[in-house]
């Protein structure tokens, strides 16, 4: 039995579908929202408020923990630090303790590349050996969760796998990537032609494939992995590939990047500016050498597919 938390989310839904196609037994956990109907069990549960998770973990071989509080643009919480700690650290601690009590063999934790940092300089790339310097509340909570899990798994003799992906994208992606797809679809000219950066990302399909590898591969036990599509693209390339998938023209024009940064600062969108104009490069060398894993889908194909899917979803929502 594979337990998937956050099963109704962007990544969780795709993972459940993949596991179902492999005829795996899946116990899907969600606080709200729907999960694929073919899962073995669907448990509606608020992990944050539940004090007894032993029953949830009973009979489980592997846990894939995807639930948590993500980075929120314009966070309205009165105390975001506490909110992130409750959802991303305390829940993980309780779930891992229950998993150890119920003799769960392997715990797979989806962390974030943000635990290392949000930008790389020229010639730099993040790897598993990089010093962790998280700068946002979300990333700090993920790093704290990693630390708690490592100690618990060691003391409880449970296999632990930590995955640190960069931005995960697909046609149904949330957050800033969805905003970018909306801008590309709208046809609004974008002043990003002069941006000369390198962005490591990972397509949803590739992340799901890697999680599946970590579920079954014996050498994944007690390892941390930094992963990506394996090919880095500049922001103008990303936009052009999305536009191609949408069947839209490329509407990019040159504008001084320094002035773009000032504009994003004025509207308090520094994270979006970093994602669009700065570099973030990661190395998947460890995953390739240790597990023999390479991304099955190229970013060129994945971005074009994301564009097509986004347009389809948009049109469906309009009833056309």
Number of C-alpha atoms within 10 A of each C-alpha: 17 22 26 24 22 23 32 23 18 17 21 24 17 19 24 27 19 16 16 17 9 9 12 14 17 23 21 26 26 21 16 14 10 15 22 17 12 14 17 15 15 19 15 14 15 13 22 18 10 11 12 12 19 17 11 17 25 16 15 20 17 23 25 24 21 22 25 22 16 14 13 11 12 8 9 8 11 8 9 14 14 14 16 22 21 18 20 27 25 18 22 24 17 17 24 26 19 20 28 21 14 18 18 24 16 26 27 24 23 19 26 21 27 22 23 23 18 21 18 18 12 11 6 13 15 21 20 20 10 11 11 16 14 19 13 16 17 23 25 23 25 30 23 15 21 25 12 16 24 18 11 17 20 12 10 16 14 21 20 25 26 22 22 22 22 23 20 20 24 24 24 18 19 13 14 15 19 16 13 16 22 16 14 23 19 10 14 12 13 16 16 20 18 15 20 15 20 22 24 23 23 27 26 24 20 22 24 20 19 21 18 15 17 26 20 12 13 11 12 21 19 17 18 21 23 23 30 29 27 19 18 21 17 18 22 23 18 19 24 20 23 29 23 17 21 22 14 16 14 19 17 18 12 11 14 12 18 9 10 16 17 14 14 15 14 10 8 13 15 15 15 19 17 15 18 22 22 22 25 25 26 27 21 21 19 17 21 14 10 12 16 11 17 19 20 13 17 15 25 17 13 23 27 23 18 25 27 20 17 23 18 15 15 16 11 10 9 8 7 8
